[in-house]
Amino acid sequence: MAIAQITALSQTILKPLPPGMFPPNILKYDASSVPILQLSIHSDSLREEELYDLGQNFIRTQLATVQGAAVPLPYGG
């Protein structure tokens, strides 16, 4: 019930935000949803776009094959 209330309340902040903004993600957080891996990549020779593509199309797809893994989209910049 608390998640539903927070989600409903978060929808009220969308109106003053710029057009095209996505609503916030509300996630239930408990011991089973704690990340066990955080990965950061860096390169002195690759551009930011190339690193993002590497994370999205290679690293993420390899991690997604792990049974029971929930793999979110890469972010950063």
C-alpha positions as CSV (number, residue, x, y, z in Angstrom):
1,M,0.0,0.0,0.0
2,A,2.9,2.4,0.8
3,I,4.4,1.9,-2.7
4,A,1.0,2.8,-4.3
5,Q,0.8,5.9,-2.1
6,I,4.3,7.0,-3.0
7,T,3.7,6.4,-6.7
8,A,0.5,8.4,-6.6
9,L,2.2,11.3,-4.8
10,S,5.2,11.2,-7.2
11,Q,2.8,11.7,-10.2
12,T,1.8,15.1,-8.8
13,I,5.3,16.5,-9.4
14,L,5.2,15.9,-13.2
15,K,3.1,18.9,-14.1
16,P,5.7,21.6,-13.2
17,L,8.5,19.6,-14.9
18,P,9.6,20.2,-18.5
19,P,7.6,18.4,-21.2
20,G,8.8,14.9,-22.0
21,M,10.0,14.1,-18.5
22,F,9.4,10.6,-17.4
23,P,7.8,9.8,-14.0
24,P,10.2,8.6,-11.3
25,N,10.8,4.9,-10.8
26,I,9.5,3.7,-7.4
27,L,11.1,0.4,-6.5
28,K,10.5,-1.8,-3.5
29,Y,13.9,-2.1,-1.8
30,D,14.6,-5.1,0.4
31,A,17.5,-7.5,1.0
32,S,16.6,-9.5,-2.1
33,S,16.9,-6.4,-4.4
34,V,20.2,-5.1,-3.1
35,P,22.8,-5.0,-5.9
36,I,25.6,-7.4,-5.6
37,L,27.6,-6.0,-8.5
38,Q,28.3,-2.4,-9.6
39,L,30.5,-2.1,-12.7
40,S,32.2,1.0,-13.9
41,I,34.1,1.3,-17.2
42,H,36.6,3.9,-18.3
43,S,38.8,4.4,-21.3
44,D,41.4,6.9,-22.4
45,S,40.9,5.9,-26.1
46,L,37.1,5.3,-26.5
47,R,34.5,8.0,-26.7
48,E,31.6,8.1,-24.2
49,E,29.2,6.8,-26.9
50,E,31.5,3.9,-27.6
51,L,31.7,3.0,-23.9
52,Y,27.9,3.2,-23.5
53,D,27.5,0.9,-26.5
54,L,30.0,-1.5,-25.1
55,G,28.1,-1.6,-21.7
56,Q,24.7,-1.8,-23.3
57,N,25.4,-4.3,-26.1
58,F,28.1,-6.5,-24.8
59,I,28.7,-6.4,-21.0
60,R,25.0,-6.1,-20.1
61,T,23.9,-8.9,-22.5
62,Q,26.6,-11.2,-20.9
63,L,25.4,-10.4,-17.4
64,A,21.8,-11.0,-18.4
65,T,22.5,-14.7,-19.0
66,V,23.2,-15.2,-15.3
67,Q,20.2,-17.1,-13.9
68,G,18.1,-14.9,-11.6
69,A,20.0,-11.7,-12.5
70,A,18.1,-8.5,-13.0
71,V,20.2,-6.2,-15.2
72,P,19.2,-2.6,-15.4
73,L,20.1,-0.2,-18.2
74,P,23.6,1.3,-18.1
75,Y,23.7,4.9,-17.1
76,G,26.3,7.6,-16.6
77,G,28.3,10.0,-18.7
